């Protein structure tokens, strides 16, 4: 059971990270900041996702 739950949670984090990367690319922030956010999300998926949610680019 724990393997299935971990797989589902991992898949949800993966989908959310893809969403964050797409939204970051579409944002109007500078290219350097886009690269920084994308690298943060790729290297630290859960922490990067939370940081983007609270501190990321706004519309």
Secondary structure by P-SEA (a helix, b strand, c coil): caaaaaaaaaaaaaaaaaaaaaaaaaccccaaaaaaaaaaaaacaaaaaaaaacccccc
